[in-house]
Amino acid sequence: MNQNKRFRRSDSNRLLAGVCGGIAEFIGVDATIVRLAFVVLTVFGFSGVFIYLLAWLIMPAEGEQRSLLEQIIRNFQGKTS
């Protein structure tokens, strides 16, 4: 097992922001299964959209050191990204 596996948004397996592709790569399943799970969560309580948006903010993209939320906070504080 790869010890350097990181929780990141996927650049290669993405439809919107790469969240489902990144989760699928991390846990080792097909991205379609993760996407279906988000659809089910959305249909049964609308939480899928909230979880997806939260994951988009906190998961850094492949090749990035910081998440989108961390970049926003650092920019707001006047620090360089």
DSSP file (Angstrom, degrees, kcal/mol; ACC not computed):
  #  RESIDUE AA STRUCTURE BP1 BP2  ACC     N-H-->O    O-->H-N    N-H-->O    O-->H-N    TCO  KAPPA ALPHA  PHI   PSI    X-CA   Y-CA   Z-CA
    1    1 A M              0   0    0      0, 0.0     2,-0.6     0, 0.0     3,-0.0   0.000 360.0 360.0 360.0 140.1    0.0    0.0    0.0
    2    2 A N    >   -     0   0    0      1,-0.2     3,-1.0     2,-0.1     0, 0.0  -0.607 360.0-165.7 -74.9 115.9    1.2    3.5   -0.9
    3    3 A Q  T 3  S+     0   0    0     -2,-0.6    -1,-0.2     1,-0.2     0, 0.0   0.672  84.9  61.6 -75.7 -17.3    2.1    5.3    2.4
    4    4 A N  T 3  S+     0   0    0      2,-0.1    -1,-0.2    -3,-0.0     2,-0.2   0.157  70.1 139.5 -95.4  18.4    2.2    8.7    0.6
    5    5 A K    <   -     0   0    0     -3,-1.0     2,-0.3    21,-0.0    21,-0.0  -0.464  36.0-161.4 -65.8 128.8   -1.4    8.6   -0.6
    6    6 A R        -     0   0    0     -2,-0.2     2,-1.1     2,-0.0    -2,-0.1  -0.860  24.2-119.6-117.1 148.6   -2.9   12.1   -0.2
    7    7 A F        +     0   0    0     -2,-0.3     2,-0.3    19,-0.0    16,-0.1  -0.755  58.4 146.5 -86.3  98.5   -6.5   13.2    0.0
    8    8 A R        -     0   0    0     -2,-1.1     2,-0.2    14,-0.3    53,-0.2  -0.935  54.7-101.4-136.5 153.8   -6.6   15.5   -3.1
    9    9 A R  B     -a   61   0A   0     51,-2.6    53,-1.4    -2,-0.3     2,-0.3  -0.574  48.7-114.5 -71.7 140.3   -9.1   16.6   -5.7
   10   10 A S        -     0   0    0      8,-2.4    12,-0.2     3,-0.3    11,-0.1  -0.551  25.2-170.8 -82.7 138.4   -8.4   14.8   -9.0
   11   11 A D  S    S+     0   0    0     -2,-0.3     3,-0.3    10,-0.1    -1,-0.1   0.736  90.9  40.6 -90.2 -29.2   -7.2   16.6  -12.1
   12   12 A S  S    S+     0   0    0      1,-0.2     2,-0.5     6,-0.1    -1,-0.1   0.754 116.3  45.3 -93.1 -26.5   -7.6   13.5  -14.3
   13   13 A N  S    S+     0   0    0      5,-0.1     2,-0.4    18,-0.0     8,-0.3  -0.649  85.7 125.7-120.3  72.6  -10.9   12.1  -13.1
   14   14 A R        +     0   0    0     -2,-0.5    -3,-0.0    -3,-0.3    -5,-0.0  -0.961  33.3 171.1-135.3 148.1  -13.2   15.1  -12.7
   15   15 A L  S    S-     0   0    0     -2,-0.4    -1,-0.1     0, 0.0    -2,-0.0   0.641  91.5  -4.4-114.6 -44.7  -16.5   16.3  -13.9
   16   16 A L  S    S-     0   0    0      0, 0.0    -2,-0.1     0, 0.0     0, 0.0   0.661 138.8 -18.3-110.3 -82.9  -16.9   19.4  -11.8
   17   17 A A  S    S-     0   0    0     44,-0.0    -3,-0.1     0, 0.0    -8,-0.0   0.412  86.8-108.0-112.5  -0.1  -14.2   20.1   -9.3
   18   18 A G  S  > S+     0   0    0     -9,-0.1    -8,-2.4    43,-0.1     4,-2.2   0.549  80.0 126.7  87.1   7.7  -12.6   16.7   -9.0
   19   19 A V  H  > S+     0   0    0    -10,-0.2     4,-2.5     2,-0.2     5,-0.2   0.959  75.2  42.5 -64.3 -52.6  -13.9   15.9   -5.5
   20   20 A C  H  > S+     0   0    0      1,-0.2     4,-2.6     2,-0.2    -1,-0.2   0.899 115.2  50.7 -63.4 -40.9  -15.5   12.6   -6.4
   21   21 A G  H  > S+     0   0    0     -8,-0.3     4,-2.3     2,-0.2    -1,-0.2   0.895 111.4  48.5 -62.9 -40.1  -12.5   11.5   -8.4
   22   22 A G  H  X S+     0   0    0     -4,-2.2     4,-2.0     2,-0.2   -14,-0.3   0.901 112.5  47.2 -66.9 -42.1  -10.2   12.4   -5.6
   23   23 A I  H  X S+     0   0    0     -4,-2.5     4,-2.4     2,-0.2     5,-0.2   0.921 112.6  50.5 -64.3 -43.4  -12.2   10.5   -3.0
   24   24 A A  H  X>S+     0   0    0     -4,-2.6     5,-1.9     1,-0.2     4,-1.6   0.914 111.1  47.8 -62.3 -43.9  -12.5    7.5   -5.3
   25   25 A E  H  <5S+     0   0    0     -4,-2.3    -1,-0.2     3,-0.2    -2,-0.2   0.877 111.8  51.7 -63.7 -37.4   -8.7    7.5   -5.9
   26   26 A F  H  <5S+     0   0    0     -4,-2.0    -2,-0.2     1,-0.2    -1,-0.2   0.911 118.8  33.6 -67.4 -43.4   -8.0    7.8   -2.2
   27   27 A I  H  <5S-     0   0    0     -4,-2.4    -1,-0.2    -5,-0.1    -2,-0.2   0.572 111.2-117.2 -93.0  -8.5  -10.3    4.9   -1.2
   28   28 A G  T  <5S+     0   0    0     -4,-1.6     2,-0.3     1,-0.3    -3,-0.2   0.850  70.4 117.2  81.8  35.8   -9.6    2.8   -4.3
   29   29 A V  S   <S-     0   0    0     -5,-1.9    -1,-0.3    -6,-0.2     2,-0.2  -0.774  72.7 -79.6-124.1 173.0  -13.0    2.6   -5.9
   30   30 A D    >>  -     0   0    0     -2,-0.3     4,-1.1     1,-0.1     3,-0.9  -0.500  35.4-128.9 -72.0 141.2  -14.5    3.7   -9.2
   31   31 A A  H 3> S+     0   0    0      1,-0.2     4,-2.6     2,-0.2     5,-0.2   0.781 105.2  66.8 -63.1 -27.5  -15.5    7.4   -9.2
   32   32 A T  H 3> S+     0   0    0      1,-0.2     4,-2.5     2,-0.2    -1,-0.2   0.876  97.7  53.0 -62.1 -36.9  -19.0    6.5  -10.5
   33   33 A I  H <> S+     0   0    0     -3,-0.9     4,-2.0     2,-0.2    -1,-0.2   0.914 110.3  46.9 -64.4 -42.7  -19.7    4.9   -7.1
   34   34 A V  H  X S+     0   0    0     -4,-1.1     4,-2.0     2,-0.2    -2,-0.2   0.906 111.7  51.1 -66.3 -41.0  -18.7    8.0   -5.2
   35   35 A R  H  X S+     0   0    0     -4,-2.6     4,-2.1     1,-0.2    -2,-0.2   0.911 109.3  50.4 -62.3 -42.2  -20.8   10.2   -7.6
   36   36 A L  H  X S+     0   0    0     -4,-2.5     4,-2.6     1,-0.2    -1,-0.2   0.879 107.1  54.8 -63.0 -37.3  -23.8    8.0   -7.1
   37   37 A A  H  X S+     0   0    0     -4,-2.0     4,-2.5     1,-0.2    -1,-0.2   0.906 108.1  48.9 -62.5 -40.8  -23.3    8.2   -3.3
   38   38 A F  H  X S+     0   0    0     -4,-2.0     4,-2.1     2,-0.2    -2,-0.2   0.884 110.4  51.2 -66.0 -37.7  -23.4   12.0   -3.6
   39   39 A V  H  X S+     0   0    0     -4,-2.1     4,-2.8     2,-0.2     5,-0.2   0.931 110.8  48.1 -63.5 -44.9  -26.6   11.8   -5.7
   40   40 A V  H  X S+     0   0    0     -4,-2.6     4,-2.5     1,-0.2    -2,-0.2   0.925 111.7  49.6 -62.2 -44.8  -28.2    9.6   -3.1
   41   41 A L  H  < S+     0   0    0     -4,-2.5     6,-1.0     1,-0.2     7,-0.4   0.871 112.9  48.3 -61.4 -36.1  -27.2   12.0   -0.3
   42   42 A T  H >X S+     0   0    0     -4,-2.1     4,-1.8     4,-0.2     3,-0.7   0.922 112.8  46.1 -70.5 -44.2  -28.6   14.9   -2.3
   43   43 A V  H 3< S+     0   0    0     -4,-2.8     2,-0.8     1,-0.3    -2,-0.2   0.896 113.4  50.6 -66.1 -39.9  -31.9   13.2   -3.1
   44   44 A F  T 3< S-     0   0    0     -4,-2.5    -1,-0.3    -5,-0.2    -2,-0.1  -0.437 141.0 -20.8-100.4  59.0  -32.4   12.0    0.5
   45   45 A G  T <4 S-     0   0    0     -2,-0.8    -3,-0.2    -3,-0.7    -2,-0.2   0.414  84.3-105.2 127.6  -0.4  -31.8   15.2    2.4
   46   46 A F  S  X S+     0   0    0     -4,-1.8     4,-0.9    -5,-0.3     3,-0.5   0.528  85.5 121.4  66.7   5.5  -29.8   17.7    0.2
   47   47 A S  H  >  +     0   0    0     -6,-1.0     4,-2.8     1,-0.2    -5,-0.2   0.735  57.5  72.7 -74.0 -20.1  -26.7   17.0    2.3
   48   48 A G  H  > S+     0   0    0     -7,-0.4     4,-2.4     1,-0.2    -1,-0.2   0.895  96.9  48.3 -60.6 -40.9  -24.8   15.8   -0.8
   49   49 A V  H  > S+     0   0    0     -3,-0.5     4,-2.5     2,-0.2    -1,-0.2   0.920 113.0  47.9 -65.4 -44.2  -24.5   19.3   -2.1
   50   50 A F  H  X S+     0   0    0     -4,-0.9     4,-2.4     2,-0.2    -2,-0.2   0.929 113.6  46.4 -62.7 -46.5  -23.3   20.7    1.2
   51   51 A I  H  X S+     0   0    0     -4,-2.8     4,-2.7     2,-0.2    -2,-0.2   0.901 112.4  51.2 -63.7 -41.4  -20.7   17.9    1.6
   52   52 A Y  H  X S+     0   0    0     -4,-2.4     4,-2.5    -5,-0.2    -2,-0.2   0.939 111.8  46.0 -62.1 -47.3  -19.5   18.3   -1.9
   53   53 A L  H  X S+     0   0    0     -4,-2.5     4,-1.7     2,-0.2    -2,-0.2   0.897 113.3  49.7 -63.2 -40.7  -19.0   22.1   -1.5
   54   54 A L  H  X S+     0   0    0     -4,-2.4     4,-2.0    -5,-0.2    -1,-0.2   0.919 111.7  48.1 -63.5 -43.8  -17.3   21.6    1.8
   55   55 A A  H  X S+     0   0    0     -4,-2.7     4,-2.4     1,-0.2    -2,-0.2   0.888 108.1  55.5 -64.1 -38.9  -14.9   19.0    0.3
   56   56 A W  H  < S+     0   0    0     -4,-2.5    12,-0.5     1,-0.2    -1,-0.2   0.876 111.3  45.2 -60.2 -38.1  -14.2   21.3   -2.7
   57   57 A L  H  < S+     0   0    0     -4,-1.7    12,-2.7    -5,-0.2    13,-0.4   0.857 121.1  35.5 -75.0 -35.8  -13.1   24.0   -0.2
   58   58 A I  H  < S+     0   0    0     -4,-2.0    -2,-0.2    10,-0.2    -3,-0.2   0.655  98.9  82.6 -98.9 -15.4  -11.0   21.8    2.1
   59   59 A M  S  < S-     0   0    0     -4,-2.4     9,-0.4    -5,-0.2   -51,-0.1  -0.792  75.0-136.7 -90.7 121.1   -9.4   19.3   -0.4
   60   60 A P        -     0   0    0      0, 0.0   -51,-2.6     0, 0.0     7,-0.2  -0.427  24.3-110.7 -70.4 152.3   -6.3   20.7   -2.2
   61   61 A A  B >   -a    9   0A   0      5,-0.5     3,-2.2   -53,-0.2   -51,-0.2  -0.386  47.0 -78.1 -75.3 159.7   -6.1   20.0   -5.9
   62   62 A E  T 3  S+     0   0    0    -53,-1.4    -1,-0.1     1,-0.3     3,-0.1  -0.371 122.2  19.0 -57.3 133.8   -3.5   17.7   -7.2
   63   63 A G  T 3  S+     0   0    0      1,-0.3     2,-0.3    -3,-0.1    -1,-0.3   0.377 103.2 110.5  85.1  -4.6   -0.1   19.5   -7.3
   64   64 A E    <   -     0   0    0     -3,-2.2    -1,-0.3     1,-0.1     3,-0.0  -0.793  55.1-156.8-103.6 146.7   -1.3   22.1   -4.9
   65   65 A Q  S    S+     0   0    0     -2,-0.3     2,-0.3    -3,-0.1    -1,-0.1   0.780  77.6  45.8 -87.2 -30.9    0.0   22.5   -1.3
   66   66 A R  S    S-     0   0    0     15,-0.1    -5,-0.5    -7,-0.1     2,-0.1  -0.835  80.0-119.0-119.4 151.9   -3.0   24.4    0.1
   67   67 A S     >  -     0   0    0     -2,-0.3     4,-2.2    -7,-0.2     5,-0.2  -0.325  34.7-106.1 -77.1 167.0   -6.7   24.0   -0.2
   68   68 A L  H  > S+     0   0    0    -12,-0.5     4,-2.3    -9,-0.4   -10,-0.2   0.895 121.7  52.1 -60.9 -41.0   -9.0   26.6   -1.7
   69   69 A L  H  > S+     0   0    0    -12,-2.7     4,-2.5     1,-0.2    -1,-0.2   0.907 109.0  49.4 -63.7 -42.2  -10.2   27.6    1.7
   70   70 A E  H  > S+     0   0    0    -13,-0.4     4,-2.6     1,-0.2    -1,-0.2   0.889 110.5  50.9 -64.7 -38.3   -6.7   28.0    3.1
   71   71 A Q  H  X S+     0   0    0     -4,-2.2     4,-2.3     2,-0.2    -2,-0.2   0.903 110.5  49.3 -64.8 -40.8   -5.8   30.2    0.1
   72   72 A I  H  X S+     0   0    0     -4,-2.3     4,-2.3     2,-0.2    -2,-0.2   0.926 112.8  46.9 -63.0 -45.3   -8.8   32.4    0.6
   73   73 A I  H  X S+     0   0    0     -4,-2.5     4,-1.9     1,-0.2    -2,-0.2   0.920 112.6  49.1 -64.1 -43.9   -8.0   32.8    4.3
   74   74 A R  H  <>S+     0   0    0     -4,-2.6     5,-2.6     1,-0.2     4,-0.5   0.895 111.9  48.8 -64.3 -39.4   -4.3   33.5    3.6
   75   75 A N  H ><5S+     0   0    0     -4,-2.3     3,-0.8     1,-0.2    -1,-0.2   0.889 109.7  52.2 -65.5 -38.5   -5.3   36.1    1.0
   76   76 A F  H 3<5S+     0   0    0     -4,-2.3    -1,-0.2     1,-0.2    -2,-0.2   0.854 109.6  49.7 -65.3 -33.9   -7.8   37.7    3.4
   77   77 A Q  T 3<5S-     0   0    0     -4,-1.9    -1,-0.2    -5,-0.2    -2,-0.2   0.539 118.9-113.0 -81.3  -7.1   -5.0   37.9    6.0
   78   78 A G  T < 5S+     0   0    0     -3,-0.8     2,-0.2    -4,-0.5    -3,-0.2   0.613  71.5 136.5  85.6  13.1   -2.7   39.6    3.5
   79   79 A K      < -     0   0    0     -5,-2.6    -1,-0.3    -6,-0.2     2,-0.2  -0.598  60.1-104.2 -90.8 154.4   -0.3   36.6    3.3
   80   80 A T              0   0    0     -2,-0.2    -1,-0.1     1,-0.1    -5,-0.0  -0.516 360.0 360.0 -76.1 146.0    1.1   35.3    0.0
   81   81 A S              0   0    0     -2,-0.2    -1,-0.1    -6,-0.0   -15,-0.1   0.461 360.0 360.0 -80.0 360.0   -0.4   32.1   -1.3
